[in-house]
């Protein structure tokens, strides 16, 4: 016969309502009582009926993570899954389940969101920056549904969001090259519309101005963020005349192409050209020489996003708009002469 909440209460010498309060994390129960009840629950492998508990609380204990999910997304956006792992870890500690929902076009995103809200199939929604739009922001503001956006939207809104300070990341990378004695710096960016790339480029430009260095428009190039595309762009830059002595690569894939182009031109890294990128995953450690990076702990960002969303669910009036998880410089052979 399975153990019931009444059995737990009787063995612990408390009322059923006290056991219920312990299960629901009430702060009105003494620590000694909480530990005794939890010990007996563990002793009997007792787990509360989550469905009945959710019904009583008028809550689902479910959070939906919405993102653009396309073929090969694990390779084109590997950080999203590291973020997901952090989110799941934080939510799991609070007994929330995480549901991943992929969307395509903007109309699809709106329909999915409206269905979740209407059916009350989740207590909160986490939206990856790839899936946010002005129409979606309007819907979230109108409904007041608990949410967190992963990545600062590139438009003014009252949305709750959490992000890495990519502007600061660009500053750190550029300052490191300057501290290495480099004075002719290039920036190899992603797509022109890529907001992360744009913010890192802004930090690059600002640092050059602060250091009294020229911002050479010929040394700022845009790519499709692929290795082959970045190779072609860097090859063109190297054949254009004057050479940079330092290059900031907006992501790991770009860095692979840039390094390949420099080697193809029979130039040495870092003797002729120092190279720095962003993120210690997934390619920085397999580049030869090993790539210096400004690392972003996206797992930690996921942890914080999950914790903040739980707070938002409990207090819908809470407004969250913040940068988190400071970037960290990791110096390796691509910038440091041995």
Phi and psi in degrees as a GROMACS rama.xvg file:
@    title "Ramachandran Plot"
@    xaxis  label "Phi"
@    yaxis  label "Psi"
@TYPE xy
-74.5366  149.661  UNK-2
-77.7053  138.866  UNK-3
-110.15  171.117  UNK-4
-63.4143  -29.6178  UNK-5
-66.1666  -39.4479  UNK-6
-63.2171  -42.1788  UNK-7
-63.2238  -43.8299  UNK-8
-63.2535  -43.5926  UNK-9
-63.6785  -45.5202  UNK-10
-68.619  -32.2978  UNK-11
-81.8896  -12.3412  UNK-12
72.7853  32.894  UNK-13
-131.728  175.112  UNK-14
-81.9212  162.175  UNK-15
-60.5934  -38.2378  UNK-16
-64.6975  -32.6996  UNK-17
-67.2276  -43.0071  UNK-18
-60.7777  -42.0757  UNK-19
-60.9699  -41.0532  UNK-20
-65.9468  -37.5447  UNK-21
-63.158  -44.6182  UNK-22
-60.6475  -38.091  UNK-23
-91.2686  6.96446  UNK-24
73.1824  30.5511  UNK-25
-66.0348  140.784  UNK-26
-87.2359  0.0312328  UNK-27
-88.6779  -0.421418  UNK-28
-102.297  139.416  UNK-29
-66.8207  153.936  UNK-30
-63.3009  -36.8889  UNK-31
-63.208  -42.6478  UNK-32
-66.0446  -42.0313  UNK-33
-58.9007  -47.2524  UNK-34
-64.0903  -38.8204  UNK-35
-65.9776  -45.3195  UNK-36
-65.2515  -43.7675  UNK-37
-65.0305  -36.2315  UNK-38
-62.4201  -45.0412  UNK-39
-68.0456  -38.081  UNK-40
-60.7635  -43.6312  UNK-41
-67.7583  -38.8996  UNK-42
-58.8758  -36.8583  UNK-43
-101.176  9.74165  UNK-44
51.5672  43.7917  UNK-45
-90.5607  127.701  UNK-46
-126.314  129.855  UNK-47
-64.3929  150.91  UNK-48
-69.2944  104.223  UNK-49
-64.3594  -35.9947  UNK-50
-65.9592  -44.6641  UNK-51
-67.7284  -38.3723  UNK-52
-62.845  -43.8401  UNK-53
-64.7683  -39.1641  UNK-54
-63.037  -43.3414  UNK-55
-65.3086  -35.7871  UNK-56
-87.9872  -4.02894  UNK-57
55.3316  45.6263  UNK-58
-141.717  155.955  UNK-59
-100.466  -19.7334  UNK-60
52.8742  39.8096  UNK-61
-131.868  139.497  UNK-62
-122.781  134.995  UNK-63
-101.99  129.659  UNK-64
-103.235  116  UNK-65
-105.848  130.073  UNK-66
-154.059  159.798  UNK-67
-72.202  122.249  UNK-68
-121.752  110.119  UNK-69
-123.134  169.185  UNK-70
-58.6961  137.846  UNK-71
68.2156  17.784  UNK-72
-61.3642  -28.8871  UNK-73
-64.0587  -24.0456  UNK-74
-94.8496  -36.6105  UNK-75
-81.6  -24.6209  UNK-76
-142.036  65.1902  UNK-77
-65.3302  -22.8409  UNK-78
-67.5279  -25.3058  UNK-79
-59.9126  -36.9876  UNK-80
-76.3692  -29.2998  UNK-81
-67.3362  -39.6318  UNK-82
-61.6923  -44.9839  UNK-83
-57.9748  -40.9828  UNK-84
-63.0948  -41.403  UNK-85
-64.9347  -42.5948  UNK-86
-60.4607  -47.9557  UNK-87
-61.6325  -39.2663  UNK-88
-60.85  -45.9346  UNK-89
-66.7479  -42.7686  UNK-90
-68.4497  -37.4206  UNK-91
-60.9643  -35.3005  UNK-92
-64.3532  -23.5134  UNK-93
-105.831  15.4012  UNK-94
63.3219  34.1644  UNK-95
-103.79  139.444  UNK-96
-89.3086  155.04  UNK-97
-119.936  126.357  UNK-98
-114.104  127.346  UNK-99
-92.973  129.244  UNK-100
-128.468  117.966  UNK-101
-91.4685  140.934  UNK-102
-129.926  163.693  UNK-103
-114.803  -97.6801  UNK-104
-74.5663  167.39  UNK-105
-60.4044  -39.233  UNK-106
-61.3868  -34.6086  UNK-107
-64.7648  -41.5229  UNK-108
-62.3093  -44.0757  UNK-109
-63.0781  -44.7633  UNK-110
-63.0833  -43.5635  UNK-111
-61.4124  -45.6205  UNK-112
-64.415  -43.6893  UNK-113
-62.1186  -38.2964  UNK-114
-67.4876  -43.1446  UNK-115
-60.751  -44.0826  UNK-116
-68.9303  -44.0513  UNK-117
-66.4405  -41.043  UNK-118
-84.2638  -7.85653  UNK-119
52.5822  45.476  UNK-120
-88.4934  0.500385  UNK-121
-150.868  153.864  UNK-122
-88.3721  -22.0093  UNK-123
-157.547  162.661  UNK-124
-129.156  134.574  UNK-125
-110.26  129.137  UNK-126
-117.595  118.733  UNK-127
-68.6683  144.637  UNK-128
-55.2927  -25.2971  UNK-129
-67.5119  -18.3428  UNK-130
-107.979  4.23044  UNK-131
-88.1183  148.348  UNK-132
-151.955  167.008  UNK-133
-65.2963  -36.127  UNK-134
-66.0665  -40.2861  UNK-135
-67.0423  -37.9758  UNK-136
-62.7198  -41.7762  UNK-137
-60.6812  -42.5373  UNK-138
-63.6065  -44.4322  UNK-139
-65.1521  -38.9077  UNK-140
-67.9878  -38.0189  UNK-141
-67.2914  -40.4844  UNK-142
-86.8417  -25.1381  UNK-143
68.199  21.689  UNK-144
-70.4795  135.344  UNK-145
-57.7094  129.517  UNK-146
-156.652  161.086  UNK-147
-140.933  132.538  UNK-148
-97.1507  129.878  UNK-149
-85.7504  100.461  UNK-150
112.327  130.96  UNK-151
-67.0088  125.789  UNK-152
-59.7604  149.094  UNK-153
-90.0444  24.8297  UNK-154
-143.485  156.358  UNK-155
-67.9729  134.657  UNK-156
-163.917  170.469  UNK-157
-99.2987  14.033  UNK-158
-62.7422  151.589  UNK-159
-87.1461  131.049  UNK-160
-146.018  159.522  UNK-161
-137.935  141.059  UNK-162
-154.656  165.598  UNK-163
-87.5528  144.899  UNK-164
-81.5827  88.4638  UNK-165
-71.3652  -25.4766  UNK-166
-60.9624  -47.0319  UNK-167
-63.137  -38.2173  UNK-168
-58.747  -43.8976  UNK-169
-62.4952  -39.1986  UNK-170
-62.7591  -45.7826  UNK-171
-61.9235  -45.1053  UNK-172
-62.2327  -43.9908  UNK-173
-69.2107  -41.4668  UNK-174
-63.5841  -36.4644  UNK-175
-62.4142  -44.9326  UNK-176
-63.008  -38.7649  UNK-177
-62.5055  -43.9606  UNK-178
-65.6845  -21.9554  UNK-179
-84.0999  3.83931  UNK-180
89.5163  10.9927  UNK-181
-87.0801  135.096  UNK-182
-127.439  -7.57907  UNK-183
-121.523  91.0675  UNK-184
-106.863  142.013  UNK-185
-117.443  155.85  UNK-186
-129.167  120.728  UNK-187
-103.457  109.346  UNK-188
-97.201  174.05  UNK-189
-87.5604  -146.247  UNK-190
-62.7974  149.09  UNK-191
-57.6242  -33.1395  UNK-192
-89.5249  -0.750818  UNK-193
-72.6508  114.492  UNK-194
-69.9983  -36.9603  UNK-195
-61.5757  -46.6601  UNK-196
-60.9909  -41.6763  UNK-197
-62.7892  -40.7411  UNK-198
-69.4798  -38.4956  UNK-199
-67.4521  -37.7397  UNK-200
-65.0736  -38.1057  UNK-201
-61.6921  -42.0547  UNK-202
-63.8428  -37.2258  UNK-203
-61.9012  -50.4846  UNK-204
-60.4957  -46.5835  UNK-205
-60.0715  -42.7356  UNK-206
-65.6102  -40.0403  UNK-207
-58.3597  -45.7313  UNK-208
-62.7354  -43.7845  UNK-209
-62.5263  -33.0646  UNK-210
-88.9858  0.681812  UNK-211
74.1918  23.8597  UNK-212
-98.4405  150.401  UNK-213
-71.2723  145.291  UNK-214
-98.8651  95.4759  UNK-215
-83.4492  112.614  UNK-216
-61.011  -26.3846  UNK-217
-71.0046  -18.2039  UNK-218
-96.2534  8.58232  UNK-219
-114.016  111.46  UNK-220
-124.568  145.81  UNK-221
-108.174  145.745  UNK-222
-133.068  178.838  UNK-223
-92.6633  11.614  UNK-224
68.7324  12.4958  UNK-225
-98.7646  161.041  UNK-226
-61.7302  -48.289  UNK-227
-66.0336  -42.6786  UNK-228
-63.8775  -39.3077  UNK-229
-70.3724  -34.8762  UNK-230
-59.4119  -46.3429  UNK-231
-63.6098  -42.554  UNK-232
-65.3586  -44.4404  UNK-233
-68.6062  -36.5646  UNK-234
-61.6233  -41.3768  UNK-235
-65.1348  -41.0141  UNK-236
-63.3038  -40.7565  UNK-237
-70.6857  -22.0165  UNK-238
-96.6572  2.91811  UNK-239
-85.7728  -9.1768  UNK-240
134.834  -112.343  UNK-241
-65.2622  143.918  UNK-242
-106.382  144.967  UNK-243
-74.2797  155.537  UNK-244
-107.471  3.15246  UNK-245
-155.415  142.093  UNK-246
-133.167  130.644  UNK-247
-99.4426  121.526  UNK-248
-103.083  127.668  UNK-249
-66.6435  -25.8567  UNK-250
-153.705  175.41  UNK-251
-63.1414  -40.4823  UNK-252
-62.6376  -42.5618  UNK-253
-62.342  -42.0083  UNK-254
-60.0658  -37.9192  UNK-255
-58.8973  -45.7404  UNK-256
-68.2597  -39.3237  UNK-257
-64.4045  -47.2901  UNK-258
-60.4536  -42.6694  UNK-259
-61.6566  -40.883  UNK-260
-67.4552  -39.8982  UNK-261
-63.7653  -42.8892  UNK-262
-66.8013  -37.0746  UNK-263
-64.7412  -28  UNK-264
-85.0144  5.51691  UNK-265
61.0709  37.571  UNK-266
-105.516  154.992  UNK-267
-101.397  141.144  UNK-268
-111.853  121.205  UNK-269
-100.199  5.39939  UNK-270
-55.7614  -48.5453  UNK-271
-87.7505  -46.8729  UNK-272
-138.095  123.337  UNK-273
-86.6645  145.244  UNK-274
-129.597  133.093  UNK-275
-134.481  145.41  UNK-276
-128.083  -161.199  UNK-277
-129.591  144.002  UNK-278
78.1596  131.497  UNK-279
-87.7394  14.4313  UNK-280
-149.624  138.424  UNK-281
-105.455  -6.54791  UNK-282
-108.926  -11.5051  UNK-283
-59.9796  -31.023  UNK-284
-84.8982  -9.8368  UNK-285
-103.337  -4.06176  UNK-286
-74.2829  142.959  UNK-287
-120.495  116.973  UNK-288
-70.7803  158.747  UNK-289
-58.4095  137.947  UNK-290
-83.2649  129.327  UNK-291
-70.6736  141.733  UNK-292
-142.101  157.501  UNK-293
-98.8015  107.735  UNK-294
-87.4722  141.44  UNK-295
-116.525  120.832  UNK-296
-85.1084  84.3366  UNK-297
-73.1431  -23.7011  UNK-298
-62.6919  -44.3689  UNK-299
-64.0686  -36.9985  UNK-300
-62.6969  -38.9338  UNK-301
-63.7619  -41.6109  UNK-302
-56.9585  -48.0474  UNK-303
-68.0877  -37.964  UNK-304
-62.6961  -42.6456  UNK-305
-62.9113  -44.1282  UNK-306
-64.4417  -40.9812  UNK-307
-67.2531  -35.1763  UNK-308
-67.2439  -37.8439  UNK-309
-61.2495  -41.6504  UNK-310
-62.8415  -39.7981  UNK-311
-65.8251  -38.77  UNK-312
-61.6872  -41.9645  UNK-313
-76.5615  -25.2273  UNK-314
-135.77  82.7397  UNK-315
-56.973  -20.1243  UNK-316
-81.4894  -6.61366  UNK-317
-67.369  128.56  UNK-318
-106.215  124.793  UNK-319
-124.379  115.099  UNK-320
-143.981  99.9307  UNK-321
-153.324  151.003  UNK-322
-87.9081  149.825  UNK-323
-147.317  167.515  UNK-324
56.7977  90.4275  UNK-325
-62.6049  137.996  UNK-326
-64.3315  150.996  UNK-327
-127.596  126.419  UNK-328
-76.3579  129.6  UNK-329
-122.593  107.071  UNK-330
-89.7019  126.941  UNK-331
-134.578  -164.771  UNK-332
-68.8604  -19.5644  UNK-333
-72.9698  -11.1057  UNK-334
-127.976  -20.3781  UNK-335
-104.195  116.791  UNK-336
-72.8065  136.158  UNK-337
